[in-house]
Amino acid sequence: MNPQHKPTTLKLEPNVPTELALHHVNGLEVQGNYGPQVLFTLTGYRKLYVPLEVGKEIRSLSLAPGQPFIVTKVQREGSRSFNWVVERKPAHQNEALHDPAIQSFTQIEQALKTAIAAACAAEKFGKEIGYDIRFSEHSIKSLACTAMIGQGRAA
């Protein structure tokens, strides 16, 4: 490691899809602040700690070093716990760097996926506490718009 670059720990923002790339693909099981975790070394001298289940999902993608993927840490409604969405970065997203129409489409796509995951987590949580809730298509669209506005402010 270059002594000028000290590794930093990446803290994912809740409900924001984040593009990552692994420097080392295997990860290392460690005992973290929140129990057993997997430590991944990312590109750009960054470290990422995730729960064991999330580490398993990342490994199941069979990524090559430097290959981008997307992680979304979705906060459960009314709770401090999270659901995680781990997915390959679609090949067409590389084109988004040059085509504003494709870039807008992928932002909307990610916002919708985040909204769906958040709604699903909220519905599940509602059932757990005896409050039956079901999000409509309109609600999902509203959640996606809110996510896109949040992404715009974060940029």
BAKOLVEX-430921 format. One record per residue: residue number from 1; residue in three letters; x, z, y of N, C-alpha, C in turn. Coordinates in Angstrom, 3 decimals, decimal comma, always signed. Each point is the difference from the previous one (the first is absolute). Layout:
<pts>
i->NUM&aa->ALA&nxx->X&nzz->Z&nyy->Y&caxx->X&cazz->Z&cayy->Y&cxx->X&czz->Z&cyy->Y
...
</pts>
This chain:
<pts>
i->1&aa->MET&nxx->+0,837&nzz->+0,000&nyy->-1,181&caxx->-0,837&cazz->+0,000&cayy->+1,181&cxx->+0,876&czz->+0,000&cyy->+1,235
i->2&aa->ASN&nxx->-0,420&nzz->-0,707&nyy->+1,013&caxx->+0,697&cazz->-0,064&cayy->+1,267&cxx->-0,185&czz->+1,330&cyy->+0,721
i->3&aa->PRO&nxx->+1,103&nzz->+0,679&nyy->+0,418&caxx->-0,145&cazz->+1,307&cayy->+0,625&cxx->-0,753&czz->-0,057&cyy->+1,326
i->4&aa->GLN&nxx->-0,121&nzz->-1,168&nyy->+0,612&caxx->-0,719&cazz->-0,125&cayy->+1,269&cxx->-1,511&czz->+0,050&cyy->-0,214
i->5&aa->HIS&nxx->-0,461&nzz->-0,212&nyy->-1,222&caxx->-1,427&cazz->-0,052&cayy->-0,281&cxx->-0,394&czz->+1,165&cyy->-0,890
i->6&aa->LYS&nxx->-0,565&nzz->+1,035&nyy->+0,593&caxx->-0,491&cazz->+1,134&cayy->-0,778&cxx->-1,429&czz->-0,320&cyy->-0,441
i->7&aa->PRO&nxx->-0,311&nzz->+0,179&nyy->-1,296&caxx->-1,360&cazz->-0,296&cayy->-0,463&cxx->-1,044&czz->+0,859&cyy->+0,717
i->8&aa->THR&nxx->-1,114&nzz->-0,616&nyy->+0,345&caxx->-1,110&cazz->+0,724&cayy->+0,594&cxx->-1,162&czz->-0,008&cyy->-0,982
i->9&aa->THR&nxx->-0,822&nzz->+1,031&nyy->+0,079&caxx->-1,161&cazz->+0,091&cayy->-0,874&cxx->-1,189&czz->-0,631&cyy->+0,707
i->10&aa->LEU&nxx->-0,617&nzz->-0,949&nyy->-0,659&caxx->-1,155&cazz->-0,701&cayy->+0,556&cxx->-1,249&czz->+0,831&cyy->-0,214
i->11&aa->LYS&nxx->-0,744&nzz->+0,232&nyy->+1,056&caxx->-1,291&cazz->+0,696&cayy->-0,060&cxx->-1,071&czz->-1,052&cyy->+0,267
i->12&aa->LEU&nxx->-0,825&nzz->-0,284&nyy->-0,990&caxx->-1,043&cazz->-1,012&cayy->+0,151&cxx->-1,160&czz->+0,546&cyy->+0,824
i->13&aa->GLU&nxx->-0,484&nzz->-0,819&nyy->+0,922&caxx->-1,168&cazz->+0,352&cayy->+0,798&cxx->-1,246&czz->-0,132&cyy->-0,878
i->14&aa->PRO&nxx->-0,893&nzz->+0,959&nyy->+0,028&caxx->-1,224&cazz->-0,120&cayy->-0,796&cxx->-0,828&czz->-1,218&cyy->+0,432
i->15&aa->ASN&nxx->-0,541&nzz->-0,689&nyy->-0,995&caxx->-0,928&cazz->-1,113&cayy->+0,196&cxx->+0,623&czz->-1,228&cyy->+0,652
i->16&aa->VAL&nxx->+1,329&nzz->-0,110&nyy->-0,021&caxx->+0,677&cazz->-1,161&cayy->+0,567&cxx->+0,802&czz->-0,686&cyy->-1,106
i->17&aa->PRO&nxx->-0,372&nzz->-1,220&nyy->-0,374&caxx->+0,793&cazz->-0,727&cayy->-0,995&cxx->+1,426&czz->-0,186&cyy->+0,521
i->18&aa->THR&nxx->+0,981&nzz->+0,333&nyy->-0,830&caxx->+1,399&cazz->-0,073&cayy->+0,409&cxx->+0,771&czz->-0,881&cyy->-0,966
i->19&aa->GLU&nxx->+0,681&nzz->-1,002&nyy->+0,549&caxx->+0,816&cazz->-0,885&cayy->-0,827&cxx->+1,357&czz->+0,662&cyy->-0,229
i->20&aa->LEU&nxx->+0,398&nzz->+0,046&nyy->-1,268&caxx->+1,266&cazz->+0,616&cayy->-0,395&cxx->+0,755&czz->-0,941&cyy->-0,927
i->21&aa->ALA&nxx->+1,278&nzz->+0,277&nyy->-0,180&caxx->+0,813&cazz->-0,711&cayy->-0,986&cxx->+1,003&czz->+1,009&cyy->-0,564
i->22&aa->LEU&nxx->+0,159&nzz->-0,032&nyy->-1,309&caxx->+0,896&cazz->+0,938&cayy->-0,675&cxx->+1,440&czz->-0,497&cyy->+0,019
i->23&aa->HIS&nxx->+0,911&nzz->+0,926&nyy->+0,234&caxx->+1,421&cazz->-0,316&cayy->-0,138&cxx->+0,401&czz->+0,166&cyy->-1,466
i->24&aa->HIS&nxx->-0,462&nzz->+1,096&nyy->-0,594&caxx->+0,173&cazz->+0,255&cayy->-1,428&cxx->-1,397&czz->+0,072&cyy->-0,601
i->25&aa->VAL&nxx->-0,258&nzz->-0,737&nyy->-1,068&caxx->-1,373&cazz->-0,154&cayy->-0,494&cxx->-0,507&czz->+1,142&cyy->-0,886
i->26&aa->ASN&nxx->+0,861&nzz->+0,798&nyy->-0,583&caxx->-0,452&cazz->+0,991&cayy->-0,967&cxx->-0,579&czz->+1,262&cyy->+0,607
i->27&aa->GLY&nxx->+0,563&nzz->+0,483&nyy->+1,047&caxx->-0,424&cazz->+1,285&cayy->+0,538&cxx->+0,559&czz->+1,129&cyy->-0,843
i->28&aa->LEU&nxx->-0,060&nzz->+1,189&nyy->+0,525&caxx->+0,564&cazz->+1,171&cayy->-0,657&cxx->-1,026&czz->+1,128&cyy->+0,047
i->29&aa->GLU&nxx->-0,328&nzz->+0,568&nyy->-1,158&caxx->-0,939&cazz->+1,115&cayy->-0,017&cxx->+0,720&czz->+1,246&cyy->+0,501
i->30&aa->VAL&nxx->-0,632&nzz->+0,641&nyy->+0,998&caxx->+0,586&cazz->+1,182&cayy->+0,634&cxx->-1,072&czz->+1,061&cyy->+0,164
i->31&aa->GLN&nxx->+0,430&nzz->+1,216&nyy->+0,279&caxx->-0,927&cazz->+1,069&cayy->+0,344&cxx->-0,060&czz->+0,035&cyy->+1,518
i->32&aa->GLY&nxx->-1,139&nzz->-0,385&nyy->+0,572&caxx->-0,150&cazz->-0,058&cayy->+1,447&cxx->-0,774&czz->+1,189&cyy->+0,538
i->33&aa->ASN&nxx->-0,285&nzz->-0,051&nyy->+1,305&caxx->-0,748&cazz->+1,067&cayy->+0,657&cxx->-1,404&czz->+0,154&cyy->-0,568
i->34&aa->TYR&nxx->-0,546&nzz->-1,066&nyy->-0,577&caxx->-1,361&cazz->+0,016&cayy->-0,530&cxx->-0,008&czz->-0,157&cyy->-1,520
i->35&aa->GLY&nxx->+1,031&nzz->+0,493&nyy->-0,653&caxx->+0,083&cazz->-0,082&cayy->-1,450&cxx->+0,805&czz->-1,205&cyy->-0,444
i->36&aa->PRO&nxx->-0,163&nzz->-0,426&nyy->-1,268&caxx->+0,760&cazz->-1,140&cayy->-0,509&cxx->-0,356&czz->-1,273&cyy->+0,762
i->37&aa->GLN&nxx->+1,029&nzz->-0,733&nyy->+0,397&caxx->-0,179&cazz->-1,232&cayy->+0,754&cxx->+1,006&czz->-1,041&cyy->-0,480
i->38&aa->VAL&nxx->-0,170&nzz->-1,234&nyy->+0,497&caxx->+0,982&cazz->-1,046&cayy->-0,237&cxx->+0,614&czz->-0,355&cyy->+1,349
i->39&aa->LEU&nxx->+1,317&nzz->-0,014&nyy->+0,034&caxx->+0,744&cazz->-0,373&cayy->+1,196&cxx->+0,456&czz->-1,442&cyy->-0,162
i->40&aa->PHE&nxx->-0,432&nzz->-0,865&nyy->+0,913&caxx->+0,439&cazz->-1,388&cayy->+0,012&cxx->+0,923&czz->-0,214&cyy->+1,189
i->41&aa->THR&nxx->+1,055&nzz->-0,773&nyy->-0,223&caxx->+0,869&cazz->-0,420&cayy->+1,087&cxx->-0,498&czz->-1,358&cyy->+0,463
i->42&aa->LEU&nxx->-0,338&nzz->-0,073&nyy->+1,274&caxx->-0,534&cazz->-1,225&cayy->+0,586&cxx->+1,092&czz->-0,756&cyy->+0,751
i->43&aa->THR&nxx->-0,298&nzz->-1,236&nyy->+0,338&caxx->+0,906&cazz->-0,740&cayy->+0,863&cxx->+0,039&czz->+0,694&cyy->+1,360
i->44&aa->GLY&nxx->+1,038&nzz->-0,249&nyy->+0,756&caxx->+0,116&cazz->+0,590&cayy->+1,333&cxx->+0,384&czz->+1,461&cyy->-0,003
i->45&aa->TYR&nxx->+0,688&nzz->+0,451&nyy->-1,051&caxx->+0,478&cazz->+1,380&cayy->-0,094&cxx->-1,136&czz->+1,007&cyy->+0,153
i->46&aa->ARG&nxx->-1,087&nzz->-0,235&nyy->-0,700&caxx->-1,154&cazz->+0,900&cayy->+0,039&cxx->-0,282&czz->+0,529&cyy->-1,398
i->47&aa->LYS&nxx->-0,606&nzz->+1,208&nyy->-0,043&caxx->-0,421&cazz->+0,625&cayy->-1,250&cxx->-1,513&czz->+0,162&cyy->+0,054
i->48&aa->LEU&nxx->-0,637&nzz->-0,124&nyy->-1,162&caxx->-1,447&cazz->+0,198&cayy->-0,094&cxx->-0,278&czz->+0,914&cyy->-1,184
i->49&aa->TYR&nxx->-0,693&nzz->+1,106&nyy->+0,264&caxx->-0,443&cazz->+0,907&cayy->-1,045&cxx->-1,482&czz->-0,254&cyy->-0,250
i->50&aa->VAL&nxx->-0,380&nzz->-0,195&nyy->-1,261&caxx->-1,404&cazz->-0,220&cayy->-0,360&cxx->-0,339&czz->+0,829&cyy->-1,229
i->51&aa->PRO&nxx->-1,299&nzz->+0,298&nyy->-0,199&caxx->-0,406&cazz->+0,693&cayy->-1,226&cxx->+0,362&czz->-0,825&cyy->-1,242
i->52&aa->LEU&nxx->+0,120&nzz->+0,672&nyy->-1,138&caxx->+0,387&cazz->-0,673&cayy->-1,243&cxx->-0,893&czz->-1,193&cyy->-0,316
i->53&aa->GLU&nxx->-1,318&nzz->+0,159&nyy->+0,179&caxx->-0,939&cazz->-1,094&cayy->-0,295&cxx->+0,298&czz->-1,231&cyy->+0,851
i->54&aa->VAL&nxx->+0,319&nzz->+0,220&nyy->+1,270&caxx->+0,286&cazz->-1,115&cayy->+0,912&cxx->+1,324&czz->-0,661&cyy->-0,399
i->55&aa->GLY&nxx->+0,971&nzz->+0,813&nyy->-0,382&caxx->+1,265&cazz->-0,545&cayy->-0,474&cxx->-0,205&czz->-0,893&cyy->-1,213
i->56&aa->LYS&nxx->-0,893&nzz->+0,425&nyy->-0,891&caxx->-0,326&cazz->-0,788&cayy->-1,191&cxx->-0,626&czz->-1,338&cyy->+0,406
i->57&aa->GLU&nxx->-0,903&nzz->+0,035&nyy->+0,993&caxx->-0,625&cazz->-1,238&cayy->+0,477&cxx->+1,030&czz->-0,946&cyy->+0,617
i->58&aa->ILE&nxx->+0,915&nzz->+0,551&nyy->+0,791&caxx->+1,044&cazz->-0,825&cayy->+0,621&cxx->+0,867&czz->-0,628&cyy->-1,080
i->59&aa->ARG&nxx->+0,393&nzz->+0,792&nyy->-0,981&caxx->+0,828&cazz->-0,534&cayy->-1,090&cxx->-0,737&czz->-1,086&cyy->-0,778
i->60&aa->SER&nxx->-1,319&nzz->+0,156&nyy->-0,140&caxx->-0,773&cazz->-0,978&cayy->-0,782&cxx->-0,042&czz->-1,378&cyy->+0,669
i->61&aa->LEU&nxx->+0,329&nzz->-0,083&nyy->+1,271&caxx->+0,041&cazz->-1,294&cayy->+0,686&cxx->+1,213&czz->-0,835&cyy->-0,413
i->62&aa->SER&nxx->+0,980&nzz->+0,634&nyy->-0,658&caxx->+1,233&cazz->-0,681&cayy->-0,439&cxx->+0,632&czz->-0,785&cyy->+1,154
i->63&aa->LEU&nxx->+0,255&nzz->+0,698&nyy->+1,083&caxx->+0,551&cazz->-0,625&cayy->+1,203&cxx->+1,507&czz->-0,217&cyy->-0,134
i->64&aa->ALA&nxx->+0,481&nzz->-1,036&nyy->+0,640&caxx->+1,438&cazz->-0,230&cayy->+0,116&cxx->+0,485&czz->+0,734&cyy->+1,250
i->65&aa->PRO&nxx->+1,280&nzz->+0,366&nyy->+0,068&caxx->+0,506&cazz->+0,621&cayy->+1,224&cxx->-0,282&czz->-0,895&cyy->+1,206
i->66&aa->GLY&nxx->-0,538&nzz->+0,609&nyy->+1,063&caxx->-0,287&cazz->-0,744&cayy->+1,224&cxx->-1,344&czz->-0,711&cyy->+0,010
i->67&aa->GLN&nxx->-0,703&nzz->-0,029&nyy->-1,134&caxx->-1,301&cazz->-0,679&cayy->-0,059&cxx->-1,056&czz->+0,876&cyy->+0,676
i->68&aa->PRO&nxx->-0,712&nzz->-0,550&nyy->+0,980&caxx->-0,965&cazz->+0,811&cayy->+0,736&cxx->-1,252&czz->+0,335&cyy->-0,813
i->69&aa->PHE&nxx->-0,546&nzz->+1,187&nyy->+0,273&caxx->-1,274&cazz->+0,440&cayy->-0,561&cxx->-0,670&czz->+0,852&cyy->+1,063
i->70&aa->ILE&nxx->-1,267&nzz->+0,346&nyy->-0,226&caxx->-0,765&cazz->+0,717&cayy->+1,012&cxx->-0,539&czz->+1,296&cyy->-0,593
i->71&aa->VAL&nxx->+0,156&nzz->+1,076&nyy->+0,760&caxx->-0,517&cazz->+1,304&cayy->-0,390&cxx->-0,918&czz->+0,498&cyy->+1,114
i->72&aa->THR&nxx->-1,175&nzz->+0,483&nyy->-0,392&caxx->-0,908&cazz->+0,623&cayy->+0,958&cxx->-0,337&czz->+1,390&cyy->-0,514
i->73&aa->LYS&nxx->+0,240&nzz->+0,979&nyy->+0,836&caxx->-0,293&cazz->+1,405&cayy->-0,309&cxx->-1,347&czz->+0,302&cyy->+0,665
i->74&aa->VAL&nxx->-1,076&nzz->+0,000&nyy->-0,795&caxx->-1,358&cazz->+0,113&cayy->+0,526&cxx->-0,443&czz->+1,464&cyy->-0,044
i->75&aa->GLN&nxx->-0,263&nzz->+0,563&nyy->+1,182&caxx->-0,426&cazz->+1,397&cayy->+0,067&cxx->-1,455&czz->+0,125&cyy->-0,431
i->76&aa->ARG&nxx->-0,240&nzz->+0,961&nyy->-0,874&caxx->-1,363&cazz->+0,266&cayy->-0,468&cxx->-0,768&czz->+0,698&cyy->+1,110
i->77&aa->GLU&nxx->-1,209&nzz->-0,443&nyy->+0,219&caxx->-0,870&cazz->+0,547&cayy->+1,048&cxx->-0,128&czz->+1,512&cyy->-0,143
i->78&aa->GLY&nxx->+0,249&nzz->+0,720&nyy->+1,100&caxx->-0,180&cazz->+1,443&cayy->+0,003&cxx->+0,988&czz->+0,758&cyy->-0,870
i->79&aa->SER&nxx->+1,151&nzz->-0,609&nyy->-0,294&caxx->+0,954&cazz->+0,623&cayy->-0,909&cxx->+1,424&czz->-0,309&cyy->+0,466
i->80&aa->ARG&nxx->+0,919&nzz->+0,772&nyy->-0,474&caxx->+1,410&cazz->-0,269&cayy->+0,294&cxx->+0,662&czz->-0,805&cyy->-1,112
i->81&aa->SER&nxx->-0,765&nzz->-0,362&nyy->-1,001&caxx->+0,568&cazz->-0,757&cayy->-1,112&cxx->-0,181&czz->-1,498&cyy->+0,229
i->82&aa->PHE&nxx->+0,695&nzz->-0,796&nyy->-0,819&caxx->+0,066&cazz->-1,441&cayy->+0,212&cxx->-0,236&czz->-0,769&cyy->-1,291
i->83&aa->ASN&nxx->-0,515&nzz->-1,198&nyy->+0,146&caxx->+0,024&cazz->-1,023&cayy->-1,038&cxx->+1,059&czz->-0,989&cyy->+0,440
i->84&aa->TRP&nxx->+0,646&nzz->-0,625&nyy->-0,951&caxx->+1,055&cazz->-0,953&cayy->+0,320&cxx->-0,384&czz->-1,379&cyy->-0,515
i->85&aa->VAL&nxx->+0,266&nzz->-1,016&nyy->+0,800&caxx->-0,211&cazz->-1,385&cayy->-0,394&cxx->+1,370&czz->-0,662&cyy->+0,008
i->86&aa->VAL&nxx->+0,427&nzz->-0,491&nyy->-1,162&caxx->+1,293&cazz->-0,661&cayy->-0,145&cxx->-0,264&czz->-1,422&cyy->-0,464
i->87&aa->GLU&nxx->+0,557&nzz->-0,979&nyy->+0,705&caxx->-0,243&cazz->-1,387&cayy->-0,360&cxx->+1,188&czz->-0,889&cyy->+0,369
i->88&aa->ARG&nxx->+0,113&nzz->-1,086&nyy->-0,740&caxx->+0,987&cazz->-1,019&cayy->+0,346&cxx->-0,379&czz->-0,621&cyy->+1,322
i->89&aa->LYS&nxx->+0,978&nzz->-0,393&nyy->+0,758&caxx->-0,277&cazz->-0,757&cayy->+1,210&cxx->-0,328&czz->-1,423&cyy->-0,433
i->90&aa->PRO&nxx->-1,195&nzz->-0,488&nyy->+0,345&caxx->-0,337&cazz->-1,369&cayy->-0,381&cxx->+1,005&czz->-1,000&cyy->+0,558
i->91&aa->ALA&nxx->+0,325&nzz->-1,005&nyy->-0,793&caxx->+1,007&cazz->-0,986&cayy->+0,397&cxx->-0,350&czz->-0,668&cyy->+1,314
i->92&aa->HIS&nxx->-1,294&nzz->-0,246&nyy->+0,239&caxx->-0,375&cazz->-0,695&cayy->+1,225&cxx->+0,273&czz->+0,819&cyy->+1,244
i->93&aa->GLN&nxx->+0,236&nzz->+1,333&nyy->-0,114&caxx->+0,266&cazz->+0,796&cayy->+1,196&cxx->+1,336&czz->-0,351&cyy->+0,633
i->94&aa->ASN&nxx->+0,939&nzz->-0,562&nyy->-0,756&caxx->+1,265&cazz->-0,416&cayy->+0,597&cxx->-0,216&czz->-1,094&cyy->+1,034
i->95&aa->GLU&nxx->-1,025&nzz->-0,822&nyy->-0,198&caxx->-0,315&cazz->-1,050&cayy->+0,954&cxx->-0,537&czz->+0,575&cyy->+1,295
i->96&aa->ALA&nxx->-0,507&nzz->+1,207&nyy->-0,017&caxx->-0,619&cazz->+0,601&cayy->+1,172&cxx->+0,971&czz->+0,164&cyy->+1,155
i->97&aa->LEU&nxx->+1,279&nzz->+0,043&nyy->-0,295&caxx->+0,980&cazz->+0,117&cayy->+1,068&cxx->-0,031&czz->-1,195&cyy->+0,931
i->98&aa->HIS&nxx->-0,451&nzz->-1,145&nyy->-0,479&caxx->+0,025&cazz->-1,225&cayy->+0,781&cxx->-1,375&czz->-0,518&cyy->+0,392
i->99&aa->ASP&nxx->-1,056&nzz->+0,467&nyy->-0,609&caxx->-1,338&cazz->-0,530&cayy->+0,240&cxx->-0,924&czz->+1,126&cyy->+0,447
i->100&aa->PRO&nxx->-0,375&nzz->+0,037&nyy->+1,301&caxx->-0,849&cazz->+1,075&cayy->+0,501&cxx->-1,353&czz->+0,087&cyy->-0,703
i->101&aa->ALA&nxx->-0,558&nzz->-1,118&nyy->-0,446&caxx->-1,295&cazz->+0,024&cayy->-0,693&cxx->+0,132&czz->+0,748&cyy->-1,321
i->102&aa->ILE&nxx->+1,078&nzz->-0,256&nyy->-0,742&caxx->+0,224&cazz->+0,696&cayy->-1,275&cxx->+0,303&czz->+1,466&cyy->+0,262
i->103&aa->GLN&nxx->+0,759&nzz->+0,290&nyy->+1,063&caxx->+0,334&cazz->+1,381&cayy->+0,320&cxx->-1,271&czz->+0,803&cyy->+0,280
i->104&aa->SER&nxx->-0,933&nzz->-0,561&nyy->+0,754&caxx->-1,259&cazz->+0,681&cayy->+0,281&cxx->-0,780&czz->+0,229&cyy->-1,286
i->105&aa->PHE&nxx->-0,030&nzz->-1,007&nyy->-0,876&caxx->-0,719&cazz->+0,126&cayy->-1,268&cxx->+0,577&czz->+1,147&cyy->-0,827
i->106&aa->THR&nxx->+1,314&nzz->+0,092&nyy->-0,095&caxx->+0,590&cazz->+1,045&cayy->-0,835&cxx->-0,215&czz->+1,373&cyy->+0,614
i->107&aa->GLN&nxx->-0,026&nzz->+0,114&nyy->+1,319&caxx->-0,291&cazz->+1,286&cayy->+0,640&cxx->-1,428&czz->+0,427&cyy->-0,318
i->108&aa->ILE&nxx->-0,929&nzz->-0,947&nyy->+0,069&caxx->-1,391&cazz->+0,303&cayy->-0,325&cxx->-0,121&czz->+0,383&cyy->-1,468
i->109&aa->GLU&nxx->+0,701&nzz->-0,751&nyy->-0,861&caxx->-0,037&cazz->+0,283&cayy->-1,430&cxx->+0,490&czz->+1,417&cyy->-0,283
i->110&aa->GLN&nxx->+1,110&nzz->+0,394&nyy->+0,618&caxx->+0,538&cazz->+1,341&cayy->-0,221&cxx->-0,935&czz->+1,064&cyy->+0,551
i->111&aa->ALA&nxx->-0,603&nzz->-0,262&nyy->+1,166&caxx->-0,930&cazz->+0,959&cayy->+0,585&cxx->-1,220&czz->+0,186&cyy->-0,904
i->112&aa->LEU&nxx->-0,507&nzz->-1,094&nyy->-0,563&caxx->-1,147&cazz->+0,094&cayy->-0,904&cxx->+0,358&czz->+0,771&cyy->-1,271
i->113&aa->LYS&nxx->+1,189&nzz->-0,271&nyy->-0,556&caxx->+0,425&cazz->+0,723&cayy->-1,207&cxx->+0,123&czz->+1,494&cyy->+0,288
i->114&aa->THR&nxx->+0,552&nzz->+0,329&nyy->+1,167&caxx->+0,128&cazz->+1,406&cayy->+0,384&cxx->-1,373&czz->+0,639&cyy->+0,144
i->115&aa->ALA&nxx->-0,939&nzz->-0,716&nyy->+0,650&caxx->-1,352&cazz->+0,523&cayy->+0,197&cxx->-0,706&czz->+0,225&cyy->-1,334
i->116&aa->ILE&nxx->+0,137&nzz->-0,948&nyy->-0,905&caxx->-0,637&cazz->+0,131&cayy->-1,313&cxx->+0,568&czz->+1,199&cyy->-0,751
i->117&aa->ALA&nxx->+1,336&nzz->+0,140&nyy->+0,033&caxx->+0,629&cazz->+1,132&cayy->-0,693&cxx->-0,440&czz->+1,325&cyy->+0,618
i->118&aa->ALA&nxx->-0,088&nzz->+0,057&nyy->+1,340&caxx->-0,421&cazz->+1,232&cayy->+0,675&cxx->-1,459&czz->+0,329&cyy->-0,337
i->119&aa->ALA&nxx->-0,857&nzz->-1,018&nyy->+0,007&caxx->-1,415&cazz->+0,223&cayy->-0,322&cxx->-0,157&czz->+0,481&cyy->-1,439
i->120&aa->CYS&nxx->+0,745&nzz->-0,603&nyy->-0,902&caxx->-0,053&cazz->+0,393&cayy->-1,413&cxx->+0,416&czz->+1,465&cyy->-0,162
i->121&aa->ALA&nxx->+1,089&nzz->+0,377&nyy->+0,683&caxx->+0,485&cazz->+1,376&cayy->-0,079&cxx->-1,028&czz->+0,960&cyy->+0,586
i->122&aa->ALA&nxx->-0,638&nzz->-0,393&nyy->+1,112&caxx->-1,006&cazz->+0,860&cayy->+0,629&cxx->-1,227&czz->+0,158&cyy->-0,900
i->123&aa->GLU&nxx->-0,427&nzz->-1,090&nyy->-0,641&caxx->-1,145&cazz->+0,083&cayy->-0,907&cxx->+0,308&czz->+0,918&cyy->-1,181
i->124&aa->LYS&nxx->+1,201&nzz->-0,143&nyy->-0,538&caxx->+0,403&cazz->+0,842&cayy->-1,136&cxx->+0,040&czz->+1,471&cyy->+0,422
i->125&aa->PHE&nxx->+0,583&nzz->+0,253&nyy->+1,169&caxx->+0,072&cazz->+1,373&cayy->+0,493&cxx->-1,402&czz->+0,560&cyy->+0,228
i->126&aa->GLY&nxx->-0,889&nzz->-0,828&nyy->+0,556&caxx->-1,374&cazz->+0,426&cayy->+0,227&cxx->-0,673&czz->+0,447&cyy->-1,290
i->127&aa->LYS&nxx->+0,193&nzz->-0,775&nyy->-1,065&caxx->-0,577&cazz->+0,368&cayy->-1,302&cxx->+0,557&czz->+1,331&cyy->-0,492
i->128&aa->GLU&nxx->+1,319&nzz->+0,218&nyy->+0,222&caxx->+0,635&cazz->+1,234&cayy->-0,460&cxx->-0,600&czz->+1,236&cyy->+0,660
i->129&aa->ILE&nxx->-0,450&nzz->-0,139&nyy->+1,245&caxx->-0,544&cazz->+1,161&cayy->+0,713&cxx->-1,526&czz->-0,016&cyy->+0,054
i->130&aa->GLY&nxx->-0,617&nzz->-0,925&nyy->-0,749&caxx->-1,452&cazz->-0,045&cayy->-0,079&cxx->-0,674&czz->-0,708&cyy->+1,161
i->131&aa->TYR&nxx->+0,725&nzz->-0,835&nyy->+0,711&caxx->-0,555&cazz->-0,757&cayy->+1,127&cxx->+0,105&czz->-1,475&cyy->-0,336
i->132&aa->ASP&nxx->-1,117&nzz->-0,560&nyy->-0,452&caxx->+0,000&cazz->-1,388&cayy->-0,443&cxx->-0,028&czz->-0,928&cyy->+1,219
i->133&aa->ILE&nxx->+1,028&nzz->-0,804&nyy->+0,146&caxx->+0,104&cazz->-0,929&cayy->+1,131&cxx->+0,397&czz->-1,371&cyy->-0,539
i->134&aa->ARG&nxx->-0,525&nzz->-1,018&nyy->+0,622&caxx->+0,333&cazz->-1,367&cayy->-0,403&cxx->+0,214&czz->-0,811&cyy->+1,270
i->135&aa->PHE&nxx->+1,176&nzz->-0,618&nyy->+0,125&caxx->+0,315&cazz->-0,800&cayy->+1,174&cxx->-0,559&czz->-1,408&cyy->-0,161
i->136&aa->SER&nxx->-0,649&nzz->-0,474&nyy->+1,044&caxx->-0,567&cazz->-1,353&cayy->-0,002&cxx->+1,081&czz->-1,015&cyy->+0,352
i->137&aa->GLU&nxx->-0,321&nzz->-1,262&nyy->-0,192&caxx->+0,909&cazz->-1,084&cayy->+0,381&cxx->+0,316&czz->+0,098&cyy->+1,496
i->138&aa->HIS&nxx->-1,008&nzz->+0,324&nyy->+0,803&caxx->+0,187&cazz->+0,134&cayy->+1,445&cxx->+0,989&czz->+1,142&cyy->+0,308
i->139&aa->SER&nxx->-0,140&nzz->+1,112&nyy->-0,720&caxx->+0,909&cazz->+1,132&cayy->+0,201&cxx->+1,437&czz->-0,378&cyy->-0,328
i->140&aa->ILE&nxx->+0,183&nzz->-0,751&nyy->-1,073&caxx->+1,343&cazz->-0,441&cayy->-0,394&cxx->+0,604&czz->-0,878&cyy->+1,104
i->141&aa->LYS&nxx->-0,805&nzz->-0,905&nyy->+0,544&caxx->+0,482&cazz->-0,867&cayy->+1,088&cxx->+0,400&czz->+0,838&cyy->+1,212
i->142&aa->SER&nxx->-0,809&nzz->+1,004&nyy->+0,319&caxx->+0,314&cazz->+0,868&cayy->+1,139&cxx->+1,296&czz->+0,771&cyy->-0,236
i->143&aa->LEU&nxx->+0,170&nzz->+0,511&nyy->-1,218&caxx->+1,244&cazz->+0,700&cayy->-0,340&cxx->+1,208&czz->-0,928&cyy->+0,115
i->144&aa->ALA&nxx->-0,157&nzz->-1,248&nyy->-0,446&caxx->+1,094&cazz->-0,971&cayy->+0,079&cxx->+0,354&czz->-0,290&cyy->+1,457
i->145&aa->CYS&nxx->-1,001&nzz->-0,152&nyy->+0,840&caxx->+0,264&cazz->-0,230&cayy->+1,432&cxx->+0,756&czz->+1,175&cyy->+0,609
i->146&aa->THR&nxx->-0,399&nzz->+1,215&nyy->-0,369&caxx->+0,686&cazz->+1,185&cayy->+0,494&cxx->+1,454&czz->+0,025&cyy->-0,477
i->147&aa->ALA&nxx->+0,224&nzz->-0,370&nyy->-1,255&caxx->+1,370&cazz->-0,053&cayy->-0,525&cxx->+0,839&czz->-1,030&cyy->+0,753
i->148&aa->MET&nxx->-0,591&nzz->-1,160&nyy->+0,295&caxx->+0,743&cazz->-1,033&cayy->+0,734&cxx->+0,345&czz->+0,470&cyy->+1,416
i->149&aa->ILE&nxx->-0,935&nzz->+0,702&nyy->+0,645&caxx->+0,276&cazz->+0,520&cayy->+1,333&cxx->+1,154&czz->+1,007&cyy->-0,067
i->150&aa->GLY&nxx->-0,025&nzz->+0,853&nyy->-1,028&caxx->+1,086&cazz->+0,962&cayy->-0,179&cxx->+1,335&czz->-0,675&cyy->-0,255
i->151&aa->GLN&nxx->+0,007&nzz->-1,092&nyy->-0,772&caxx->+1,238&cazz->-0,739&cayy->-0,253&cxx->+0,527&czz->-0,598&cyy->+1,297
i->152&aa->GLY&nxx->-0,914&nzz->-0,505&nyy->+0,830&caxx->+0,405&cazz->-0,597&cayy->+1,271&cxx->+0,626&czz->+1,015&cyy->+0,923
i->153&aa->ARG&nxx->-0,518&nzz->+1,212&nyy->+0,003&caxx->+0,546&cazz->+1,058&cayy->+0,858&cxx->+1,360&czz->+0,475&cyy->-0,517
i->154&aa->ALA&nxx->+0,173&nzz->-0,025&nyy->-1,319&caxx->+1,261&cazz->+0,462&cayy->-0,598&cxx->+1,116&czz->-1,009&cyy->+0,228
i->155&aa->ALA&nxx->-0,334&nzz->-1,273&nyy->+0,210&caxx->+1,019&cazz->-1,050&cayy->+0,150&cxx->+0,676&czz->+0,051&cyy->+1,335
</pts>
